[in-house]
């Protein structure tokens, strides 16, 4: 009897292997797929005496970073959606003159999810810290940072408001809004609309697709654009390296204009 059962198992396995090579048969072990249905809240704090910069490494989830004048600590409010295994990473530590915040949902056992794990973050920090952000997916907002800002983002909309230093944004997809920056602005974007207003410093934009709008800058603007409309109003100079497609409108540019597009209209 045992020999007969064993023989059947061998035959069944062999048949599945044969089907696998022919049509991609998949063997599931352990039953149903996991679901991210565990909701948790966590709070982290770190004194910032001697710290000059915060590095944020965030996975899926929204991220809000707000500078607070005269604050002396970083506080993080995390809303976590995870599985029963709770295998996410969340930490805030000091590393010399840097603080490092890591928020990565479900770093192990990545499987087929009916609901995607995420960690939504609200970060309050001293406004004089420099900020470096690596963000995977989800909307991002940064406000009231009196220092330089660097953002490397994969997907999701970005809003940046009131920054006191140079601002660098590298983004794959999603709309970008930047307002009130006292420093150069450099944007390297794959797709999505870009809207920049009220800045002091030069602006450099390398854009794959999407409309580009720059209004009221006390600096020169350089744009290399694949497709989408370009609108520039109130700048001290303008260079358009390339504009693949879309309408170009230029208004109230006081300095030199270099435009390789023949589609431009001026007023």
PyMOL commands that set and color helices and strands:
alter all, ss='L'
color gray80, all
select helices_A, chain A and resi 2-23
alter helices_A, ss='H'
color red, helices_A
select strands_A, chain A and resi 38-47+53-60+63-68+73-82+89-95+98-104+118-126+130-137+140-145+149-155+158-163+167-173+176-182+185-191+194-200+203-209+212-218+220-227+230-235+237-243+248-253+257-259+264-266
alter strands_A, ss='S'
color yellow, strands_A
deselect
rebuild
show_as cartoon
